[in-house]
Amino acid sequence: MVKVVIDANVIISAAFGGAPLDAVGKAFSTCRIFLSPEIAAEIETAIERLSPKLGRERTAALHSLWAKLRSLCRETVPVKTARICRDPKDDAYLGLCASIQADYLITGDKDLLSVDPARSSASLKGLRIVTPREFLEQAD
């Protein structure tokens, strides 16, 4: 089964529809999704940070969606730590991808999208770092 890691921003954006929602839906219905405790914490922090802008009702809906999605993920503590990305906090995603030998990392983050996995690390060989739209177009 295809192994996927999804960036926190894509998960949050999925709550508002469009390509992120479609990509997250496709990933959860056809792939095995992995999550690390660090990435889960990032998502929870992002929801809290957005809550004043979203209001109580939308924040509650987002918390509910996140709880459902999280229950479907395989939570994994990365064994490998990657020091690759020009934004060091994004290395959490690459470390998880390396640990599980992910097929896809779905992100909109320019720092992650600029990484060439094949040149960066042998443990990332075969990883495709794609936008939600690209995932929809490429993933079988």
Kinemage of the C-alpha trace (Angstrom):
@kinemage 1
@onewidth
@group {chain A} dominant
@subgroup {mainchain}
@vectorlist {calphas} color= white
{ca met a 1} P 0.000 0.000 0.000
{ca val a 2} L 1.170 3.535 -0.802
{ca lys a 3} L 2.617 5.348 2.247
{ca val a 4} L 1.887 9.065 2.571
{ca val a 5} L 2.821 11.919 4.900
{ca ile a 6} L 0.658 15.051 4.733
{ca asp a 7} L 1.903 18.513 5.729
{ca ala a 8} L -0.018 20.235 8.544
{ca asn a 9} L -0.951 23.134 6.277
{ca val a 10} L -2.574 20.755 3.783
{ca ile a 11} L -4.592 19.126 6.576
{ca ile a 12} L -5.770 22.547 7.804
{ca ser a 13} L -6.487 23.770 4.261
{ca ala a 14} L -8.561 20.651 3.576
{ca ala a 15} L -11.177 21.967 5.982
{ca phe a 16} L -11.843 24.769 3.510
{ca gly a 17} L -12.245 22.597 0.401
{ca gly a 18} L -10.576 22.626 -3.002
{ca ala a 19} L -7.552 20.574 -4.040
{ca pro a 20} L -6.308 20.090 -0.442
{ca leu a 21} L -9.626 18.486 0.556
{ca asp a 22} L -9.666 16.317 -2.565
{ca ala a 23} L -6.049 15.228 -2.043
{ca val a 24} L -6.577 14.449 1.652
{ca gly a 25} L -9.750 12.523 0.811
{ca lys a 26} L -7.976 10.499 -1.872
{ca ala a 27} L -4.982 9.834 0.372
{ca phe a 28} L -7.122 8.613 3.261
{ca ser a 29} L -9.250 6.411 1.020
{ca thr a 30} L -6.433 4.791 -0.991
{ca cys a 31} L -3.207 5.051 1.037
{ca arg a 32} L -1.728 4.463 4.465
{ca ile a 33} L -1.210 7.841 6.176
{ca phe a 34} L 1.592 8.351 8.688
{ca leu a 35} L 1.945 10.990 11.359
{ca ser a 36} L 4.553 11.744 14.007
{ca pro a 37} L 3.816 13.196 17.445
{ca glu a 38} L 5.690 16.359 16.396
{ca ile a 39} L 3.514 16.834 13.301
{ca ala a 40} L 0.336 16.120 15.291
{ca ala a 41} L 1.359 18.835 17.766
{ca glu a 42} L 1.985 21.237 14.873
{ca ile a 43} L -1.532 20.624 13.544
{ca glu a 44} L -3.103 21.139 16.971
{ca thr a 45} L -1.132 24.360 17.479
{ca ala a 46} L -2.214 25.625 14.052
{ca ile a 47} L -5.876 24.983 14.858
{ca glu a 48} L -5.561 26.901 18.120
{ca arg a 49} L -3.724 29.753 16.388
{ca leu a 50} L -6.499 30.021 13.794
{ca ser a 51} L -9.388 29.756 16.252
{ca pro a 52} L -9.820 33.533 16.834
{ca lys a 53} L -10.200 34.043 13.072
{ca leu a 54} L -12.450 31.019 12.560
{ca gly a 55} L -14.844 31.505 15.432
{ca arg a 56} L -16.117 28.914 17.850
{ca glu a 57} L -18.276 26.917 15.426
{ca arg a 58} L -15.664 26.535 12.678
{ca thr a 59} L -12.950 25.787 15.221
{ca ala a 60} L -15.083 23.020 16.707
{ca ala a 61} L -15.695 21.601 13.217
{ca leu a 62} L -11.966 21.711 12.485
{ca his a 63} L -11.158 19.967 15.794
{ca ser a 64} L -13.727 17.295 14.957
{ca leu a 65} L -12.315 16.769 11.458
{ca trp a 66} L -8.774 16.581 12.830
{ca ala a 67} L -9.813 14.023 15.470
{ca lys a 68} L -11.337 11.802 12.771
{ca leu a 69} L -8.317 12.113 10.498
{ca arg a 70} L -5.860 11.498 13.324
{ca ser a 71} L -7.658 8.305 14.309
{ca leu a 72} L -7.051 6.998 10.773
{ca cys a 73} L -3.311 7.750 10.780
{ca arg a 74} L -0.521 5.472 11.878
{ca glu a 75} L 1.376 7.443 14.473
{ca thr a 76} L 5.096 6.769 14.240
{ca val a 77} L 8.072 8.184 16.057
{ca pro a 78} L 10.723 8.734 13.386
{ca val a 79} L 13.874 6.686 13.813
{ca lys a 80} L 15.755 8.689 11.221
{ca thr a 81} L 16.352 12.382 11.511
{ca ala a 82} L 16.875 14.321 8.342
{ca arg a 83} L 18.827 17.561 8.212
{ca ile a 84} L 18.028 18.497 4.669
{ca cys a 85} L 15.507 21.291 4.306
{ca arg a 86} L 16.474 24.955 4.286
{ca asp a 87} L 13.746 25.424 6.938
{ca pro a 88} L 14.891 23.152 9.799
{ca lys a 89} L 11.398 22.688 11.250
{ca asp a 90} L 10.344 21.030 7.983
{ca asp a 91} L 12.938 18.322 8.588
{ca ala a 92} L 10.339 16.621 10.838
{ca tyr a 93} L 8.442 15.694 7.685
{ca leu a 94} L 11.523 14.426 5.885
{ca gly a 95} L 12.609 12.436 8.941
{ca leu a 96} L 9.220 10.745 9.107
{ca cys a 97} L 9.277 10.085 5.356
{ca ala a 98} L 12.741 8.514 5.671
{ca ser a 99} L 11.709 6.375 8.648
{ca ile a 100} L 8.668 4.883 6.952
{ca gln a 101} L 10.065 4.984 3.399
{ca ala a 102} L 7.127 7.105 2.271
{ca asp a 103} L 6.023 7.199 -1.331
{ca tyr a 104} L 4.555 10.725 -1.111
{ca leu a 105} L 4.851 13.860 0.970
{ca ile a 106} L 1.898 16.120 0.181
{ca thr a 107} L 2.706 19.770 0.872
{ca gly a 108} L 2.351 23.302 -0.355
{ca asp a 109} L 5.502 24.418 1.482
{ca lys a 110} L 8.034 25.879 -0.970
{ca asp a 111} L 10.964 24.818 1.220
{ca leu a 112} L 9.841 21.188 1.123
{ca leu a 113} L 8.884 21.329 -2.551
{ca ser a 114} L 12.420 22.509 -3.383
{ca val a 115} L 14.010 19.388 -1.858
{ca asp a 116} L 15.271 16.790 -4.333
{ca pro a 117} L 14.852 13.565 -2.345
{ca ala a 118} L 17.085 11.454 -4.599
{ca arg a 119} L 20.004 13.857 -4.158
{ca ser a 120} L 19.361 14.559 -0.483
{ca ser a 121} L 19.459 11.177 1.163
{ca ala a 122} L 19.480 7.514 0.210
{ca ser a 123} L 16.657 6.948 2.699
{ca leu a 124} L 14.440 9.377 0.734
{ca lys a 125} L 15.035 7.752 -2.639
{ca gly a 126} L 11.670 7.081 -4.252
{ca leu a 127} L 9.896 9.809 -2.263
{ca arg a 128} L 7.795 12.172 -4.341
{ca ile a 129} L 7.234 15.586 -2.751
{ca val a 130} L 4.108 16.984 -4.376
{ca thr a 131} L 1.406 19.615 -4.027
{ca pro a 132} L -2.175 18.479 -3.379
{ca arg a 133} L -3.011 19.042 -7.048
{ca glu a 134} L 0.014 17.046 -8.196
{ca phe a 135} L -0.949 14.216 -5.848
{ca leu a 136} L -4.395 14.112 -7.408
{ca glu a 137} L -2.831 13.921 -10.875
{ca gln a 138} L -0.021 11.443 -10.097
{ca ala a 139} L -1.157 9.020 -7.445
{ca asp a 140} L -2.575 5.741 -8.656
